[in-house]
């Protein structure tokens, strides 16, 4: 009974998530030991500012490769290189914009 309730709640969350970031990104990344915030910080360290960050992430999601991943070789060996995204450019940009707004540190430090 508990499994059915948990499955129903997860399915309900997936179907009615507020935005594409929650529907497409969060659902898959919840299964990984590294949070999306930690991955955000790795991308920020590698790419610096917003423009390069978004371009680098978009390129990786469209053409995933171990050579351009910001994740360690150990992480990739234990998990995987993600599959190429099936999102359109417009939807992908929307998801990346939401991701950026959620975790950006600029203008949040006091």
N, C-alpha and C positions, 0 to 999 in steps of 0.2 A: 504494500500500500504506500509506503514511504517513497519507494522508487518511482511509482506512478506520479505521486504528488510533486516530487522534485523534477521529474521529466516534464510535467505539465508546466511548472513554473518557469523552467528554462526555455521551453518552447514559446511560452507566452511572452517572456522577455525578448526573445529573438524576433518574434513577429511584430512586436509593438515598440521596439526600441525607438528612441527619439530621432536618431539620425544615422546616416550611413556609417559613420565612424563606430558607433556602438553596435550596429548590426553586422558589419563586415570585419572590423578590426578587433574589437574587444573580445568578441566571442571566441575567436581562434587563439588570441594571445593569452587568455585566461588559463590555458592549459600549459603554458610555458613557465619555467622557474624564474624568468626575468620579466619584470613588469614593463609595461609600455612606457612608464616614466623613466625607467633606467635606460631603455633603448633610446628614448628621446634625448637623454643626456649624452649618450654615446654619439648620436648623430650630430648634436650641437657641438661637441668637442671636435669632431672631424670636419664639419662643414661650416662652422662659425655662425654666420648670420642667417636670417630668415630666408632670403632668396636662394642661397646655396643649399641650405638645409632642405627646403621644399623640392628643389630641382634634383638633389641627390637622392632623396627618398623616392620621388616619383620615378626616377630612372631605375632604381633598384627594384621597385615593385613591378615595373614593366619588363625588366630584363634581369631577374635575380641571378646572382653569380657569387660564388665564394670569394672571388677576387675583389669585388666591390662592397661586400658586406662589412658592416662595422662590428659585427659580432666576432668573438674569438674563434679560432679554429676548433678549440675544444667544444664550444657551444655547438658549432655547426656539425662536428663529428657526432655529438650525442643527440642532436635533434635533426636538423635538416636545413637545406636551403628551401625557402618557400617556393611554391609554384607561382608562375607568372599570374599576375592579377587578371581577373575577367571583367574588371570595372572599366567603364568608358573613361576617357580623359577628364570629362567634366565631373563625373562622380568621384574619381580618384582625387582630383584637385580639391573638391569639397571635403573629402575625408581628411586629407592632409592639412587643410586649413583648420578644421575642427581640432585635429591633433595638436597643431601648433598653438592654437589659442588655449587649449586645455593645460598644456605643460610649459609654455614659455615662461622664462624667469624675468625677462625684461619688464620693467615698470611694476614688478610685484615685490621687489626688495625694498625694505624701508630702513 
